[in-house]
Amino acid sequence: QYCQPFHSHVDDILEFVGDRPNTFLIGHNIDNFDKPFLKNEFERAGRTLPTSWKFIDTLKVSRLLFPHFPKHTQSSLCEYFKISNTNAHSAAKDVMDLQLIFRKLVENSSVEKLYRLSQEYQLWPCFEYRGVPMNQIPLWYLKKMKRQEFFEHNPDVLAMLQRSSRSDLCFIDT
């Protein structure tokens, strides 16, 4: 059976999610995967993502709230919060797990605070400088990452760099 391409469902997505003020979309690594995917598909359909949509990346929130955790994968958070891993990595189970993780995160906070944490995340997310503030990453390392096209595949990291207090980023002109 023939299936329509994803971008042909933009109107269905808009109808389902809505376009009300303070619409929060929550995902684990949403800034690196889901958001760019949605943005691309909306553009293919001649549309833009609603500006009312606010994305909360539970991966970033986890890294900020639990810096002592050795891993911040969704599976690791399930283990920490004692969420069953039966049927892990099926789409429905991942959504249910994320909902349970988010409920745990919001227990001692608010949705608005978690959104701010997600947006203000300023720590290098990976490799040897993982957890180091953006303004402390050596310039030579950032240039190396640029040459390796890291920022093209990780636009949220580039956005974090651009929001940081660095004044030496003129080599990044993407």
C-alpha distance (Angstrom), angle and dihedral (degrees) to the residues before:
residue distance angle dihedral
Q1 . . .
Y2 3.80 . .
C3 3.81 116.8 .
Q4 3.77 124.7 -158.5
P5 3.82 117.7 -117.0
F6 3.77 114.9 -98.5
H7 3.81 95.3 -109.3
S8 3.80 89.8 60.8
H9 3.82 88.5 68.2
V10 3.82 96.3 60.3
D11 3.81 92.9 110.3
D12 3.81 90.6 50.4
I13 3.81 90.1 50.9
L14 3.80 91.8 48.7
E15 3.80 90.6 49.1
F16 3.81 91.9 48.4
V17 3.81 98.6 43.7
G18 3.78 96.7 31.6
D19 3.77 130.4 -152.6
R20 3.78 101.6 -105.6
P21 3.81 122.2 139.6
N22 3.80 113.4 -84.4
T23 3.78 97.3 16.6
F24 3.80 104.7 169.7
L25 3.80 121.4 -153.1
I26 3.78 111.5 -166.7
G27 3.78 127.2 -162.7
H28 3.77 143.1 147.0
N29 3.80 105.7 -105.9
I30 3.80 88.2 -4.1
D31 3.82 92.3 151.5
N32 3.81 92.3 58.2
F33 3.79 100.5 37.6
D34 3.80 120.9 11.1
K35 3.80 100.1 35.5
P36 3.85 96.3 49.9
F37 3.81 89.1 44.2
L38 3.81 92.3 51.5
K39 3.80 91.7 43.9
N40 3.80 91.3 52.3
E41 3.80 94.0 47.3
F42 3.80 92.4 46.7
E43 3.82 88.9 51.5
R44 3.82 90.6 49.5
A45 3.79 86.6 55.4
G46 3.83 91.0 49.6
R47 3.80 93.0 -108.2
T48 3.81 138.2 108.4
L49 3.77 130.2 -134.4
P50 3.80 110.9 -93.7
T51 3.79 111.2 -99.3
S52 3.80 88.7 -137.7
W53 3.81 90.3 68.2
K54 3.79 112.1 100.3
F55 3.79 117.5 -166.4
I56 3.81 121.9 -145.9
D57 3.78 114.3 -164.8
T58 3.81 107.9 -156.2
L59 3.81 89.8 -166.6
K60 3.81 90.7 62.7
V61 3.80 92.2 41.9
S62 3.81 90.3 51.0
R63 3.80 92.1 50.1
L64 3.81 90.1 52.8
L65 3.80 98.6 42.0
F66 3.81 97.0 39.8
P67 3.82 107.4 30.7
H68 3.81 89.4 155.6
F69 3.82 92.9 64.5
P70 3.81 111.7 105.1
K71 3.83 90.5 -145.2
H72 3.77 134.3 23.9
T73 3.79 101.1 -165.6
Q74 3.77 118.1 134.9
S75 3.83 88.3 -111.4
S76 3.80 90.8 53.2
L77 3.79 91.2 50.7
C78 3.80 90.0 49.6
E79 3.78 88.6 53.6
Y80 3.82 92.2 48.1
F81 3.83 92.5 48.2
K82 3.83 91.9 42.6
I83 3.80 94.5 -116.7
S84 3.80 113.8 159.3
N85 3.79 115.8 -103.4
T86 3.80 94.5 -154.6
N87 3.82 108.4 132.8
A88 3.80 90.6 5.4
H89 3.81 115.7 176.2
S90 3.77 95.6 29.8
A91 3.80 110.4 122.4
A92 3.80 95.9 -118.2
K93 3.82 93.5 45.8
D94 3.83 92.0 47.7
V95 3.81 90.1 53.2
M96 3.81 91.7 48.3
D97 3.81 91.0 47.2
L98 3.79 91.8 49.8
Q99 3.79 90.0 51.2
L100 3.82 90.6 52.3
I101 3.82 91.8 45.6
F102 3.79 91.2 49.8
R103 3.80 91.2 50.0
K104 3.81 88.6 54.1
L105 3.81 91.5 48.4
V106 3.79 93.0 49.6
E107 3.83 94.4 47.5
N108 3.80 92.3 87.5
S109 3.77 97.0 27.2
S110 3.78 141.9 29.3
V111 3.78 133.7 -100.5
E112 3.81 89.0 -111.9
K113 3.81 92.2 53.0
L114 3.80 92.0 48.8
Y115 3.81 88.6 49.8
R116 3.82 90.3 52.5
L117 3.81 91.1 48.1
S118 3.79 90.3 50.3
Q119 3.81 91.7 49.8
E120 3.80 96.0 42.5
Y121 3.78 95.6 48.5
Q122 3.80 104.8 136.0
L123 3.80 104.7 168.2
W124 3.79 124.7 110.2
P125 3.81 102.7 -105.9
C126 3.81 105.2 -149.2
F127 3.78 154.3 13.3
E128 3.79 123.3 26.0
Y129 3.82 95.6 -22.8
R130 3.81 95.3 48.2
G131 3.81 110.6 149.5
V132 3.81 94.9 13.4
P133 3.83 115.8 128.6
M134 3.81 112.5 -101.3
N135 3.79 93.0 -119.6
Q136 3.83 90.2 58.6
I137 3.82 97.9 54.1
P138 3.83 108.4 110.8
L139 3.78 115.3 -109.1
W140 3.83 91.8 -129.1
Y141 3.82 88.7 58.4
L142 3.81 93.0 50.5
K143 3.81 90.0 49.8
K144 3.79 89.3 50.6
M145 3.81 90.4 51.4
K146 3.81 89.4 49.3
R147 3.83 91.1 52.8
Q148 3.81 89.5 50.0
E149 3.85 89.7 52.2
F150 3.80 90.9 -120.0
F151 3.81 92.6 145.1
E152 3.80 93.1 52.4
H153 3.80 88.5 59.8
N154 3.82 95.0 37.7
P155 3.81 107.1 42.0
D156 3.80 92.5 163.2
V157 3.82 90.1 62.0
L158 3.80 89.4 51.8
A159 3.81 89.7 49.3
M160 3.82 90.1 50.7
L161 3.79 90.2 51.1
Q162 3.78 91.3 49.5
R163 3.82 90.7 50.5
S164 3.80 92.2 49.3
S165 3.76 124.2 93.7
R166 3.82 92.8 -103.1
S167 3.79 117.2 130.8
D168 3.81 96.8 -177.0
L169 3.80 100.6 74.1
C170 3.79 98.8 102.5
F171 3.82 89.6 116.6
I172 3.80 89.0 67.9
D173 3.77 105.8 78.1
T174 3.79 100.6 156.1
